[in-house]
Amino acid sequence: MALAAGTDLLLHEAIGFDWVQDDYKETDAATRTATIEHHRKSHTSPADAGSLAAAAGPR
């Protein structure tokens, strides 16, 4: 967040996670769990992106 503090413009990649659960519902439980965990660790939800933006205070 320190890199974004006071920036003029903040762009942030965000994904909804519902599609991951839907796309992997036919796979085995271990693969589904690992895939969902990967996406949650590697990506940001829209709500979290909004919270990060509010905390960074872009102009």
C-alpha distance matrix in Angstrom:
0.0 3.8 5.4 5.3 6.3 10.0 10.6 14.0 13.4 10.8 12.5 11.5 14.2 15.4 18.7 21.1 22.4 25.9 27.2 26.4 28.6 31.2 31.4 31.7 34.0 37.0 35.7 36.3 34.2 32.6 31.5 30.2 28.2 26.8 25.8 24.2 22.2 21.2 19.9 18.0 16.3 15.7 14.9 13.3 15.7 16.0 15.6 12.3 11.1 12.5 10.9 7.3 8.9 10.6 8.0 6.3 10.1 11.1 14.8
3.8 0.0 3.8 5.4 5.3 8.9 10.0 13.7 14.1 12.3 14.6 14.3 17.2 18.8 22.2 24.8 26.1 29.7 30.8 30.0 32.2 34.9 34.9 35.2 37.6 40.5 39.1 39.6 37.5 35.8 34.7 33.6 31.6 29.9 29.1 27.7 25.5 24.3 23.3 21.5 19.5 18.8 18.4 16.9 19.5 19.7 19.2 16.0 14.7 15.8 14.2 10.7 11.5 12.9 10.0 7.6 10.8 11.7 14.9
5.4 3.8 0.0 3.8 5.8 8.7 8.2 11.8 11.9 10.2 12.2 12.5 15.4 17.7 21.3 24.2 25.8 29.4 30.1 29.3 32.0 34.3 34.0 34.6 37.3 40.0 38.5 39.4 37.6 35.9 34.3 33.4 31.7 29.8 28.7 27.5 25.7 24.0 22.8 21.6 19.6 18.2 17.6 16.6 19.4 19.4 19.7 16.7 14.6 16.0 15.3 11.6 11.7 13.9 11.8 8.7 11.4 11.1 14.1
5.3 5.4 3.8 0.0 3.8 6.3 5.5 9.0 8.7 7.0 9.6 10.2 13.7 15.7 19.4 22.2 24.2 27.6 28.5 28.2 30.8 32.9 32.9 33.8 36.3 39.2 38.1 39.1 37.3 35.9 34.3 33.0 31.5 29.9 28.5 27.0 25.6 24.1 22.3 21.0 19.7 18.3 16.9 15.2 17.4 16.9 17.1 14.5 12.0 12.9 12.6 9.0 8.3 10.6 9.2 5.7 8.1 7.5 10.7
6.3 5.3 5.8 3.8 0.0 3.8 5.6 9.2 10.2 9.3 12.6 13.4 16.9 18.5 22.2 24.6 26.6 29.9 31.2 31.0 33.3 35.5 35.8 36.6 38.9 42.0 40.9 41.8 39.9 38.5 37.2 35.7 34.0 32.6 31.4 29.6 28.0 26.9 25.2 23.5 22.2 21.2 19.9 17.8 19.6 18.8 18.3 15.9 13.9 13.9 12.9 9.8 8.9 9.9 7.9 4.4 6.1 6.8 9.7
10.0 8.9 8.7 6.3 3.8 0.0 3.8 6.6 8.7 9.3 13.0 14.8 18.5 20.3 24.0 26.4 28.8 31.9 33.0 33.2 35.6 37.6 37.9 39.0 41.3 44.3 43.5 44.7 42.8 41.6 40.1 38.5 37.0 35.7 34.2 32.4 31.1 29.9 27.9 26.4 25.4 24.2 22.5 20.2 21.7 20.3 20.0 18.1 15.7 15.1 14.6 12.1 10.1 10.5 9.6 6.3 5.5 5.0 6.6
10.6 10.0 8.2 5.5 5.6 3.8 0.0 3.8 5.5 6.6 10.2 12.5 16.2 18.5 22.2 25.0 27.5 30.6 31.4 31.6 34.3 36.1 36.1 37.4 39.9 42.8 42.0 43.4 41.8 40.6 38.8 37.3 36.1 34.6 32.8 31.3 30.3 28.7 26.6 25.5 24.6 22.9 21.0 19.1 20.8 19.3 19.6 17.9 14.9 14.8 15.1 12.4 9.9 11.6 11.4 7.7 7.3 4.8 6.4
14.0 13.7 11.8 9.0 9.2 6.6 3.8 0.0 3.8 6.9 10.2 13.3 16.9 19.2 22.9 25.6 28.5 31.3 31.9 32.6 35.3 36.7 36.7 38.4 40.8 43.7 43.2 44.9 43.4 42.5 40.5 38.8 37.9 36.6 34.5 32.9 32.3 30.7 28.2 27.4 26.8 24.9 22.7 20.7 21.9 19.9 20.6 19.5 16.2 15.6 16.7 14.5 11.4 12.9 13.7 10.4 8.9 5.3 4.7
13.4 14.1 11.9 8.7 10.2 8.7 5.5 3.8 0.0 3.8 6.6 10.0 13.4 15.8 19.4 22.1 25.1 27.9 28.3 29.1 31.9 33.2 33.1 34.9 37.4 40.2 39.8 41.6 40.3 39.5 37.3 35.6 34.9 33.6 31.3 29.8 29.4 27.8 25.1 24.5 24.2 22.1 19.7 17.7 18.9 16.8 17.9 17.0 13.5 13.2 15.0 12.8 9.7 12.0 13.3 10.3 9.5 5.8 6.6
10.8 12.3 10.2 7.0 9.3 9.3 6.6 6.9 3.8 0.0 3.8 6.4 10.1 12.4 16.1 18.9 21.7 24.6 25.2 25.7 28.5 29.9 29.9 31.5 34.0 36.9 36.3 38.0 36.6 35.7 33.7 31.9 31.1 29.9 27.7 26.1 25.7 24.1 21.4 20.8 20.5 18.4 16.0 14.0 15.3 13.6 14.8 13.6 10.0 10.4 12.1 9.7 7.0 10.2 11.3 8.6 9.0 6.3 8.8
12.5 14.6 12.2 9.6 12.6 13.0 10.2 10.2 6.6 3.8 0.0 3.8 6.9 9.6 13.2 16.3 19.1 22.0 22.1 22.7 25.7 27.0 26.7 28.5 31.0 33.8 33.3 35.1 34.0 33.2 30.9 29.2 28.8 27.5 25.0 23.6 23.5 21.7 18.9 18.7 18.7 16.3 13.6 12.1 13.5 11.9 14.0 13.0 9.3 10.6 13.0 10.8 8.8 12.4 13.8 11.5 12.4 10.0 12.2
11.5 14.3 12.5 10.2 13.4 14.8 12.5 13.3 10.0 6.4 3.8 0.0 3.8 6.3 10.0 13.2 15.7 18.9 19.1 19.4 22.3 23.9 23.6 25.2 27.7 30.5 29.9 31.6 30.4 29.6 27.4 25.6 25.0 23.8 21.4 19.9 19.8 18.1 15.2 15.0 15.0 12.7 9.9 8.3 10.1 9.2 11.5 10.1 6.6 9.1 11.3 9.1 8.5 12.2 13.2 11.7 13.4 12.0 14.8
14.2 17.2 15.4 13.7 16.9 18.5 16.2 16.9 13.4 10.1 6.9 3.8 0.0 3.8 7.0 10.6 12.9 16.0 15.8 16.0 19.2 20.5 20.1 21.6 24.3 27.0 26.4 28.3 27.3 26.5 24.1 22.4 22.2 20.9 18.2 17.0 17.3 15.3 12.3 12.7 13.2 10.5 7.4 6.9 8.6 8.5 11.6 10.6 7.8 10.8 13.2 11.6 11.6 15.1 16.2 15.1 17.0 15.7 18.5
15.4 18.8 17.7 15.7 18.5 20.3 18.5 19.2 15.8 12.4 9.6 6.3 3.8 0.0 3.8 7.0 9.5 12.6 12.9 13.4 16.2 17.6 17.7 19.3 21.6 24.6 24.2 26.1 24.9 24.5 22.3 20.1 19.9 19.2 16.5 14.6 15.3 14.1 10.6 10.5 12.0 10.1 6.4 4.8 5.2 5.3 8.7 8.3 6.5 9.5 11.8 11.2 11.8 14.8 16.2 16.0 17.8 17.1 20.0
18.7 22.2 21.3 19.4 22.2 24.0 22.2 22.9 19.4 16.1 13.2 10.0 7.0 3.8 0.0 3.8 6.2 9.1 9.2 9.8 12.6 13.9 14.0 15.8 18.0 21.0 20.9 22.9 21.9 21.9 19.6 17.1 17.3 17.0 14.0 12.1 13.5 12.6 8.8 9.4 11.8 10.3 6.8 6.2 5.3 6.3 9.7 10.1 9.4 12.0 14.3 14.3 15.2 17.8 19.3 19.5 21.3 20.7 23.5
21.1 24.8 24.2 22.2 24.6 26.4 25.0 25.6 22.1 18.9 16.3 13.2 10.6 7.0 3.8 0.0 3.8 5.8 6.9 8.3 10.3 11.4 12.5 14.3 15.9 19.1 19.5 21.6 20.3 21.0 19.0 16.0 16.2 16.8 13.9 11.3 13.4 13.5 9.8 9.8 13.0 12.5 9.3 8.3 5.7 6.7 9.2 10.6 11.0 12.9 15.0 15.9 16.9 19.0 20.6 21.4 23.1 22.9 25.6
22.4 26.1 25.8 24.2 26.6 28.8 27.5 28.5 25.1 21.7 19.1 15.7 12.9 9.5 6.2 3.8 0.0 3.8 5.5 5.4 7.0 9.0 10.2 11.3 12.8 16.1 16.3 18.0 16.6 17.3 15.5 12.4 12.5 13.4 10.7 7.8 10.2 10.9 7.7 7.7 11.4 11.5 9.3 9.2 7.2 9.5 11.3 12.1 13.3 15.5 16.9 17.7 19.4 21.4 22.5 23.5 25.6 25.7 28.6
25.9 29.7 29.4 27.6 29.9 31.9 30.6 31.3 27.9 24.6 22.0 18.9 16.0 12.6 9.1 5.8 3.8 0.0 3.8 5.4 5.4 6.3 8.7 10.2 10.8 14.3 15.3 17.3 16.1 17.6 16.0 12.4 13.2 14.9 12.3 9.6 12.6 13.8 10.9 11.1 14.9 15.2 13.0 12.8 10.4 11.9 13.4 15.0 16.3 17.9 19.5 20.8 22.2 23.9 25.4 26.6 28.4 28.5 31.2
27.2 30.8 30.1 28.5 31.2 33.0 31.4 31.9 28.3 25.2 22.1 19.1 15.8 12.9 9.2 6.9 5.5 3.8 0.0 3.8 5.5 4.9 5.9 8.4 9.8 12.7 13.8 16.4 16.0 17.4 15.0 11.9 13.6 14.7 11.5 9.9 13.4 13.7 10.8 12.3 15.7 15.2 13.3 13.9 12.1 13.6 15.9 17.2 17.8 19.8 21.7 22.6 23.8 25.9 27.4 28.2 30.0 29.6 32.3
26.4 30.0 29.3 28.2 31.0 33.2 31.6 32.6 29.1 25.7 22.7 19.4 16.0 13.4 9.8 8.3 5.4 5.4 3.8 0.0 3.8 5.4 5.2 6.1 8.4 11.2 11.3 13.6 13.0 13.9 11.4 8.5 10.1 10.9 7.7 6.4 10.0 10.3 8.0 9.9 13.1 12.9 11.8 13.3 12.3 14.6 16.7 17.2 18.1 20.7 22.1 22.5 24.2 26.5 27.5 28.2 30.4 30.2 33.2
28.6 32.2 32.0 30.8 33.3 35.6 34.3 35.3 31.9 28.5 25.7 22.3 19.2 16.2 12.6 10.3 7.0 5.4 5.5 3.8 0.0 3.8 5.6 5.4 5.8 9.4 10.0 11.9 10.9 12.6 11.0 7.4 9.0 11.1 8.8 6.9 10.6 12.1 10.4 11.4 14.8 15.5 14.6 15.6 14.1 16.5 17.9 18.7 20.2 22.4 23.5 24.4 26.3 28.2 29.1 30.3 32.5 32.6 35.6
31.2 34.9 34.3 32.9 35.5 37.6 36.1 36.7 33.2 29.9 27.0 23.9 20.5 17.6 13.9 11.4 9.0 6.3 4.9 5.4 3.8 0.0 3.8 5.5 5.3 8.4 10.2 12.9 12.9 15.1 13.1 9.8 12.3 14.2 11.6 10.4 14.2 15.2 13.3 14.7 18.1 18.3 17.1 18.0 16.2 18.0 19.7 21.0 22.2 24.1 25.7 26.7 28.2 30.1 31.5 32.5 34.4 34.3 37.0
31.4 34.9 34.0 32.9 35.8 37.9 36.1 36.7 33.1 29.9 26.7 23.6 20.1 17.7 14.0 12.5 10.2 8.7 5.9 5.2 5.6 3.8 0.0 3.8 5.8 7.5 8.7 12.0 12.7 14.3 11.6 9.1 12.2 13.3 10.2 10.3 14.0 14.2 12.6 14.9 17.8 17.4 16.6 18.2 17.2 19.1 21.4 22.2 22.9 25.3 27.0 27.5 29.0 31.3 32.5 33.1 35.2 34.7 37.5
31.7 35.2 34.6 33.8 36.6 39.0 37.4 38.4 34.9 31.5 28.5 25.2 21.6 19.3 15.8 14.3 11.3 10.2 8.4 6.1 5.4 5.5 3.8 0.0 3.8 5.4 5.4 8.3 9.0 10.6 8.1 5.6 9.1 10.4 8.1 8.6 12.2 12.7 12.1 14.3 16.9 17.1 17.0 18.9 18.2 20.7 22.6 23.0 24.1 26.7 27.9 28.3 30.2 32.5 33.3 34.0 36.4 36.2 39.2
34.0 37.6 37.3 36.3 38.9 41.3 39.9 40.8 37.4 34.0 31.0 27.7 24.3 21.6 18.0 15.9 12.8 10.8 9.8 8.4 5.8 5.3 5.8 3.8 0.0 3.8 5.6 8.0 8.4 11.2 9.8 7.0 10.0 12.4 10.9 10.7 14.1 15.5 14.9 16.4 19.3 20.0 19.7 21.1 19.9 22.2 23.7 24.5 26.0 28.2 29.3 30.1 32.1 34.0 34.9 36.0 38.3 38.3 41.3
37.0 40.5 40.0 39.2 42.0 44.3 42.8 43.7 40.2 36.9 33.8 30.5 27.0 24.6 21.0 19.1 16.1 14.3 12.7 11.2 9.4 8.4 7.5 5.4 3.8 0.0 3.8 6.8 8.9 11.6 10.0 8.5 12.0 13.9 12.6 13.4 16.6 17.6 17.4 19.3 21.9 22.3 22.4 24.2 23.2 25.6 27.3 27.9 29.3 31.6 32.8 33.5 35.4 37.5 38.3 39.3 41.6 41.5 44.4
35.7 39.1 38.5 38.1 40.9 43.5 42.0 43.2 39.8 36.3 33.3 29.9 26.4 24.2 20.9 19.5 16.3 15.3 13.8 11.3 10.0 10.2 8.7 5.4 5.6 3.8 0.0 3.8 6.5 8.3 6.5 6.1 9.7 11.0 10.2 11.8 14.5 15.3 15.8 17.9 20.0 20.5 21.2 23.4 23.0 25.7 27.4 27.5 28.9 31.6 32.5 32.8 34.9 37.2 37.7 38.5 41.1 41.0 44.1
36.3 39.6 39.4 39.1 41.8 44.7 43.4 44.9 41.6 38.0 35.1 31.6 28.3 26.1 22.9 21.6 18.0 17.3 16.4 13.6 11.9 12.9 12.0 8.3 8.0 6.8 3.8 0.0 3.8 5.7 5.6 6.2 8.7 10.2 10.8 12.3 14.3 15.5 16.8 18.5 20.2 21.2 22.4 24.6 24.3 27.4 28.7 28.5 30.2 32.9 33.5 33.7 36.2 38.3 38.5 39.4 42.2 42.4 45.7
34.2 37.5 37.6 37.3 39.9 42.8 41.8 43.4 40.3 36.6 34.0 30.4 27.3 24.9 21.9 20.3 16.6 16.1 16.0 13.0 10.9 12.9 12.7 9.0 8.4 8.9 6.5 3.8 0.0 3.8 5.5 5.1 6.0 8.5 9.9 10.5 12.0 14.0 15.5 16.4 18.1 19.8 20.9 22.8 22.5 25.7 26.6 26.3 28.3 30.9 31.1 31.6 34.2 36.1 36.1 37.3 40.1 40.7 44.0
32.6 35.8 35.9 35.9 38.5 41.6 40.6 42.5 39.5 35.7 33.2 29.6 26.5 24.5 21.9 21.0 17.3 17.6 17.4 13.9 12.6 15.1 14.3 10.6 11.2 11.6 8.3 5.7 3.8 0.0 3.8 5.5 5.2 6.1 8.5 10.0 10.5 12.1 14.4 15.4 16.4 18.0 19.8 22.1 22.4 25.9 26.8 26.0 27.9 30.8 30.8 30.8 33.6 35.6 35.3 36.3 39.4 39.9 43.4
31.5 34.7 34.3 34.3 37.2 40.1 38.8 40.5 37.3 33.7 30.9 27.4 24.1 22.3 19.6 19.0 15.5 16.0 15.0 11.4 11.0 13.1 11.6 8.1 9.8 10.0 6.5 5.6 5.5 3.8 0.0 3.8 5.5 5.1 6.0 8.5 9.8 10.4 12.3 14.2 15.3 16.2 17.8 20.4 20.9 24.2 25.6 24.9 26.4 29.4 29.8 29.6 32.2 34.5 34.4 35.1 38.0 38.2 41.6
30.2 33.6 33.4 33.0 35.7 38.5 37.3 38.8 35.6 31.9 29.2 25.6 22.4 20.1 17.1 16.0 12.4 12.4 11.9 8.5 7.4 9.8 9.1 5.6 7.0 8.5 6.1 6.2 5.1 5.5 3.8 0.0 3.8 5.5 5.2 6.1 8.5 9.9 10.8 12.3 14.3 15.4 16.3 18.4 18.3 21.5 22.7 22.4 24.1 26.9 27.4 27.6 30.0 32.1 32.3 33.3 36.0 36.3 39.6
28.2 31.6 31.7 31.5 34.0 37.0 36.1 37.9 34.9 31.1 28.8 25.0 22.2 19.9 17.3 16.2 12.5 13.2 13.6 10.1 9.0 12.3 12.2 9.1 10.0 12.0 9.7 8.7 6.0 5.2 5.5 3.8 0.0 3.8 5.5 5.3 6.0 8.5 10.1 10.6 12.2 14.1 15.4 17.3 17.3 20.8 21.6 20.8 22.9 25.7 25.7 25.9 28.7 30.5 30.4 31.5 34.5 35.1 38.5
26.8 29.9 29.8 29.9 32.6 35.7 34.6 36.6 33.6 29.9 27.5 23.8 20.9 19.2 17.0 16.8 13.4 14.9 14.7 10.9 11.1 14.2 13.3 10.4 12.4 13.9 11.0 10.2 8.5 6.1 5.1 5.5 3.8 0.0 3.8 5.6 5.1 6.0 8.7 9.9 10.5 12.0 14.0 16.5 17.4 21.0 22.1 20.8 22.5 25.6 25.6 25.3 28.1 30.3 29.9 30.6 33.7 34.1 37.7
25.8 29.1 28.7 28.5 31.4 34.2 32.8 34.5 31.3 27.7 25.0 21.4 18.2 16.5 14.0 13.9 10.7 12.3 11.5 7.7 8.8 11.6 10.2 8.1 10.9 12.6 10.2 10.8 9.9 8.5 6.0 5.2 5.5 3.8 0.0 3.8 5.4 5.1 6.3 8.7 10.0 10.5 11.8 14.6 15.3 18.7 20.3 19.3 20.5 23.7 24.3 23.9 26.3 28.8 28.7 29.3 32.2 32.3 35.6
24.2 27.7 27.5 27.0 29.6 32.4 31.3 32.9 29.8 26.1 23.6 19.9 17.0 14.6 12.1 11.3 7.8 9.6 9.9 6.4 6.9 10.4 10.3 8.6 10.7 13.4 11.8 12.3 10.5 10.0 8.5 6.1 5.3 5.6 3.8 0.0 3.8 5.4 5.2 6.2 8.7 9.9 10.5 12.4 12.5 15.9 17.1 16.4 18.1 21.0 21.4 21.4 24.0 26.1 26.2 27.1 29.9 30.3 33.6
22.2 25.5 25.7 25.6 28.0 31.1 30.3 32.3 29.4 25.7 23.5 19.8 17.3 15.3 13.5 13.4 10.2 12.6 13.4 10.0 10.6 14.2 14.0 12.2 14.1 16.6 14.5 14.3 12.0 10.5 9.8 8.5 6.0 5.1 5.4 3.8 0.0 3.8 5.5 5.1 6.1 8.5 10.0 12.0 12.8 16.6 17.3 15.9 17.7 20.8 20.6 20.3 23.2 25.3 24.9 25.8 28.9 29.5 33.0
21.2 24.3 24.0 24.1 26.9 29.9 28.7 30.7 27.8 24.1 21.7 18.1 15.3 14.1 12.6 13.5 10.9 13.8 13.7 10.3 12.1 15.2 14.2 12.7 15.5 17.6 15.3 15.5 14.0 12.1 10.4 9.9 8.5 6.0 5.1 5.4 3.8 0.0 3.8 5.5 5.2 5.9 8.3 11.2 12.9 16.6 17.9 16.2 17.3 20.7 20.9 20.0 22.6 25.2 24.7 25.1 28.2 28.4 32.0
19.9 23.3 22.8 22.3 25.2 27.9 26.6 28.2 25.1 21.4 18.9 15.2 12.3 10.6 8.8 9.8 7.7 10.9 10.8 8.0 10.4 13.3 12.6 12.1 14.9 17.4 15.8 16.8 15.5 14.4 12.3 10.8 10.1 8.7 6.3 5.2 5.5 3.8 0.0 3.8 5.5 5.1 5.6 8.3 9.6 13.1 14.9 13.6 14.4 17.8 18.4 17.7 20.1 22.7 22.7 23.1 25.9 26.0 29.3
18.0 21.5 21.6 21.0 23.5 26.4 25.5 27.4 24.5 20.8 18.7 15.0 12.7 10.5 9.4 9.8 7.7 11.1 12.3 9.9 11.4 14.7 14.9 14.3 16.4 19.3 17.9 18.5 16.4 15.4 14.2 12.3 10.6 9.9 8.7 6.2 5.1 5.5 3.8 0.0 3.8 5.7 5.6 6.9 8.0 11.8 12.6 11.0 12.6 15.8 15.8 15.5 18.2 20.4 20.2 21.0 24.0 24.5 28.0
16.3 19.5 19.6 19.7 22.2 25.4 24.6 26.8 24.2 20.5 18.7 15.0 13.2 12.0 11.8 13.0 11.4 14.9 15.7 13.1 14.8 18.1 17.8 16.9 19.3 21.9 20.0 20.2 18.1 16.4 15.3 14.3 12.2 10.5 10.0 8.7 6.1 5.2 5.5 3.8 0.0 3.8 5.9 7.9 10.3 13.9 14.7 12.2 13.5 16.9 16.4 15.3 18.3 20.6 19.8 20.3 23.6 24.2 27.8
15.7 18.8 18.2 18.3 21.2 24.2 22.9 24.9 22.1 18.4 16.3 12.7 10.5 10.1 10.3 12.5 11.5 15.2 15.2 12.9 15.5 18.3 17.4 17.1 20.0 22.3 20.5 21.2 19.8 18.0 16.2 15.4 14.1 12.0 10.5 9.9 8.5 5.9 5.1 5.7 3.8 0.0 3.8 7.1 10.2 13.4 15.0 12.6 12.8 16.5 16.8 15.2 17.6 20.4 19.9 19.7 22.9 22.9 26.4
14.9 18.4 17.6 16.9 19.9 22.5 21.0 22.7 19.7 16.0 13.6 9.9 7.4 6.4 6.8 9.3 9.3 13.0 13.3 11.8 14.6 17.1 16.6 17.0 19.7 22.4 21.2 22.4 20.9 19.8 17.8 16.3 15.4 14.0 11.8 10.5 10.0 8.3 5.6 5.6 5.9 3.8 0.0 3.8 6.8 9.7 11.7 9.8 9.6 13.3 14.1 12.9 14.9 17.8 17.9 17.8 20.7 20.5 23.9
13.3 16.9 16.6 15.2 17.8 20.2 19.1 20.7 17.7 14.0 12.1 8.3 6.9 4.8 6.2 8.3 9.2 12.8 13.9 13.3 15.6 18.0 18.2 18.9 21.1 24.2 23.4 24.6 22.8 22.1 20.4 18.4 17.3 16.5 14.6 12.4 12.0 11.2 8.3 6.9 7.9 7.1 3.8 0.0 3.8 6.5 8.1 6.1 6.1 9.7 10.5 9.7 11.8 14.4 14.8 15.1 17.7 17.9 21.3
15.7 19.5 19.4 17.4 19.6 21.7 20.8 21.9 18.9 15.3 13.5 10.1 8.6 5.2 5.3 5.7 7.2 10.4 12.1 12.3 14.1 16.2 17.2 18.2 19.9 23.2 23.0 24.3 22.5 22.4 20.9 18.3 17.3 17.4 15.3 12.5 12.8 12.9 9.6 8.0 10.3 10.2 6.8 3.8 0.0 3.8 5.4 5.2 6.1 8.6 9.9 10.5 12.2 14.3 15.3 16.3 18.4 18.7 21.8
16.0 19.7 19.4 16.9 18.8 20.3 19.3 19.9 16.8 13.6 11.9 9.2 8.5 5.3 6.3 6.7 9.5 11.9 13.6 14.6 16.5 18.0 19.1 20.7 22.2 25.6 25.7 27.4 25.7 25.9 24.2 21.5 20.8 21.0 18.7 15.9 16.6 16.6 13.1 11.8 13.9 13.4 9.7 6.5 3.8 0.0 3.8 5.5 5.1 6.2 8.7 9.9 10.5 12.4 14.3 15.2 16.6 16.6 19.4
15.6 19.2 19.7 17.1 18.3 20.0 19.6 20.6 17.9 14.8 14.0 11.5 11.6 8.7 9.7 9.2 11.3 13.4 15.9 16.7 17.9 19.7 21.4 22.6 23.7 27.3 27.4 28.7 26.6 26.8 25.6 22.7 21.6 22.1 20.3 17.1 17.3 17.9 14.9 12.6 14.7 15.0 11.7 8.1 5.4 3.8 0.0 3.8 5.5 5.2 6.4 8.7 9.9 10.7 12.5 14.3 15.6 16.5 19.3
12.3 16.0 16.7 14.5 15.9 18.1 17.9 19.5 17.0 13.6 13.0 10.1 10.6 8.3 10.1 10.6 12.1 15.0 17.2 17.2 18.7 21.0 22.2 23.0 24.5 27.9 27.5 28.5 26.3 26.0 24.9 22.4 20.8 20.8 19.3 16.4 15.9 16.2 13.6 11.0 12.2 12.6 9.8 6.1 5.2 5.5 3.8 0.0 3.8 5.3 5.0 6.1 8.5 9.8 10.5 12.2 14.3 15.4 18.7
11.1 14.7 14.6 12.0 13.9 15.7 14.9 16.2 13.5 10.0 9.3 6.6 7.8 6.5 9.4 11.0 13.3 16.3 17.8 18.1 20.2 22.2 22.9 24.1 26.0 29.3 28.9 30.2 28.3 27.9 26.4 24.1 22.9 22.5 20.5 18.1 17.7 17.3 14.4 12.6 13.5 12.8 9.6 6.1 6.1 5.1 5.5 3.8 0.0 3.8 5.5 5.1 6.1 8.6 9.9 10.4 12.3 12.6 15.8
12.5 15.8 16.0 12.9 13.9 15.1 14.8 15.6 13.2 10.4 10.6 9.1 10.8 9.5 12.0 12.9 15.5 17.9 19.8 20.7 22.4 24.1 25.3 26.7 28.2 31.6 31.6 32.9 30.9 30.8 29.4 26.9 25.7 25.6 23.7 21.0 20.8 20.7 17.8 15.8 16.9 16.5 13.3 9.7 8.6 6.2 5.2 5.3 3.8 0.0 3.8 5.4 5.1 6.2 8.6 9.9 10.7 11.4 14.2
10.9 14.2 15.3 12.6 12.9 14.6 15.1 16.7 15.0 12.1 13.0 11.3 13.2 11.8 14.3 15.0 16.9 19.5 21.7 22.1 23.5 25.7 27.0 27.9 29.3 32.8 32.5 33.5 31.1 30.8 29.8 27.4 25.7 25.6 24.3 21.4 20.6 20.9 18.4 15.8 16.4 16.8 14.1 10.5 9.9 8.7 6.4 5.0 5.5 3.8 0.0 3.8 5.4 5.1 6.2 8.6 10.1 11.9 15.0
7.3 10.7 11.6 9.0 9.8 12.1 12.4 14.5 12.8 9.7 10.8 9.1 11.6 11.2 14.3 15.9 17.7 20.8 22.6 22.5 24.4 26.7 27.5 28.3 30.1 33.5 32.8 33.7 31.6 30.8 29.6 27.6 25.9 25.3 23.9 21.4 20.3 20.0 17.7 15.5 15.3 15.2 12.9 9.7 10.5 9.9 8.7 6.1 5.1 5.4 3.8 0.0 3.8 5.5 5.1 6.1 8.7 10.1 13.7
8.9 11.5 11.7 8.3 8.9 10.1 9.9 11.4 9.7 7.0 8.8 8.5 11.6 11.8 15.2 16.9 19.4 22.2 23.8 24.2 26.3 28.2 29.0 30.2 32.1 35.4 34.9 36.2 34.2 33.6 32.2 30.0 28.7 28.1 26.3 24.0 23.2 22.6 20.1 18.2 18.3 17.6 14.9 11.8 12.2 10.5 9.9 8.5 6.1 5.1 5.4 3.8 0.0 3.8 5.4 5.1 6.2 6.9 10.3
10.6 12.9 13.9 10.6 9.9 10.5 11.6 12.9 12.0 10.2 12.4 12.2 15.1 14.8 17.8 19.0 21.4 23.9 25.9 26.5 28.2 30.1 31.3 32.5 34.0 37.5 37.2 38.3 36.1 35.6 34.5 32.1 30.5 30.3 28.8 26.1 25.3 25.2 22.7 20.4 20.6 20.4 17.8 14.4 14.3 12.4 10.7 9.8 8.6 6.2 5.1 5.5 3.8 0.0 3.8 5.5 5.3 7.7 10.4
8.0 10.0 11.8 9.2 7.9 9.6 11.4 13.7 13.3 11.3 13.8 13.2 16.2 16.2 19.3 20.6 22.5 25.4 27.4 27.5 29.1 31.5 32.5 33.3 34.9 38.3 37.7 38.5 36.1 35.3 34.4 32.3 30.4 29.9 28.7 26.2 24.9 24.7 22.7 20.2 19.8 19.9 17.9 14.8 15.3 14.3 12.5 10.5 9.9 8.6 6.2 5.1 5.4 3.8 0.0 3.8 5.5 8.6 11.8
6.3 7.6 8.7 5.7 4.4 6.3 7.7 10.4 10.3 8.6 11.5 11.7 15.1 16.0 19.5 21.4 23.5 26.6 28.2 28.2 30.3 32.5 33.1 34.0 36.0 39.3 38.5 39.4 37.3 36.3 35.1 33.3 31.5 30.6 29.3 27.1 25.8 25.1 23.1 21.0 20.3 19.7 17.8 15.1 16.3 15.2 14.3 12.2 10.4 9.9 8.6 6.1 5.1 5.5 3.8 0.0 3.8 5.9 9.4
10.1 10.8 11.4 8.1 6.1 5.5 7.3 8.9 9.5 9.0 12.4 13.4 17.0 17.8 21.3 23.1 25.6 28.4 30.0 30.4 32.5 34.4 35.2 36.4 38.3 41.6 41.1 42.2 40.1 39.4 38.0 36.0 34.5 33.7 32.2 29.9 28.9 28.2 25.9 24.0 23.6 22.9 20.7 17.7 18.4 16.6 15.6 14.3 12.3 10.7 10.1 8.7 6.2 5.3 5.5 3.8 0.0 3.8 6.4
11.1 11.7 11.1 7.5 6.8 5.0 4.8 5.3 5.8 6.3 10.0 12.0 15.7 17.1 20.7 22.9 25.7 28.5 29.6 30.2 32.6 34.3 34.7 36.2 38.3 41.5 41.0 42.4 40.7 39.9 38.2 36.3 35.1 34.1 32.3 30.3 29.5 28.4 26.0 24.5 24.2 22.9 20.5 17.9 18.7 16.6 16.5 15.4 12.6 11.4 11.9 10.1 6.9 7.7 8.6 5.9 3.8 0.0 3.8
14.8 14.9 14.1 10.7 9.7 6.6 6.4 4.7 6.6 8.8 12.2 14.8 18.5 20.0 23.5 25.6 28.6 31.2 32.3 33.2 35.6 37.0 37.5 39.2 41.3 44.4 44.1 45.7 44.0 43.4 41.6 39.6 38.5 37.7 35.6 33.6 33.0 32.0 29.3 28.0 27.8 26.4 23.9 21.3 21.8 19.4 19.3 18.7 15.8 14.2 15.0 13.7 10.3 10.4 11.8 9.4 6.4 3.8 0.0
